[in-house]
Amino acid sequence: MGWSQEAAHEQKEHLQRQIDRRLKRGETMEVLTAPSGSKKLCTTFWGRSWCRNLEAYQVYDARLPRGRSCLRQGRVFNLDISAGRISALVAGADLHEASVHIQPLTPERWQEISSAATSRAPTMLDLLAGRLGDDLLQLLTNPEHGLFPSPKEIRFDCSCPDYADLCEHTAAALYGTGLKLDTDPALLFTLRGVDPTALLATASSAAASTLPDTGGGLSDSDLSALFGIDLQP
C-alpha cells in the first residue's frame, strides 16, 4: 500500500471512529445521498433553481465545485433546514459542523412578492389547474426580488480550520439544500422565515375573482397538491 493510500485509509478509519462514537451516544447519522450516474445534481425546478442561483455569484466560484464533489462523495450528514439556518455534519479530515446563516426575508419584501403574485392573476388559472405558471415561478426565483438569498444575506460558520468565508463544507451544505428542495420545496419558505399559505391564499383569491362562482373554493389539500407543500395542521 502506497503512502497516499495508507493515509487515505487511516483518515477513513479515523472518520468512522468519530461516527461510531456519535452513534454510541444515541445520535443519528443520516447521509444525504446525491443521485448517481447523472451529471445533474438536482432533478426538480426548485432544486435546480437554488443551485443556479448559487452558481450565479462569482464570489462563490472557488469553493462551490469542491462542495459539490464533497456532497457527491456521500460526506454530508444530518442536513437540517430551519428558519434562517442550514446545518450539517460534513466529513473532511474530521467531522466538521457546518452552518449557513441566512437572513429572514423582510416583511416588506414578502409583501412585494405577495402583491406581485396578485398582479399575475391570469396565470393563477394555472394554479387552479394544478400547474405553476411561468410568471409565478420567475417571480419566486428572481435573483434580486424573489425568495433566494443574495451573498450579503448569507453568513458561514464551520468548525474546520479553513478561514475562507466559504469553505468546502459549507459549500456542500448549500448544495445539499438543493437536494432537500427537490423533495420538499416548502423548506425554501421555512428557510426565509415566511408562510407560504399567505402567498397561496393571495394567489387563489386572485384566480377565484376571474372565475364564475361555483360555490366551491380551494381547500388546504388542493393548495398542498399544487405547490407540493403540506399545509395540514
Secondary structure, DSSP 8 states (H G I E B T S, - for coil): --HHHHHHHHHHHHHHHHHHHHHHTT----B----SS-S-S--SHHHHHHHHHHHT-GGGTTTHHHHHHHHHTT-EEEEEEETTEEEEEEESSSEEEEEEEE----HHHHHHHHHHHHHTHHHHHHHHTT---HHHHHHHT-TTTSSS--GGGEEEEESSS--SSS-HHHHHHHHHHHHHHHH-THHHHHHTT--HHHHHHHHHHHHHTTS---S----HHHHHHHHT-----
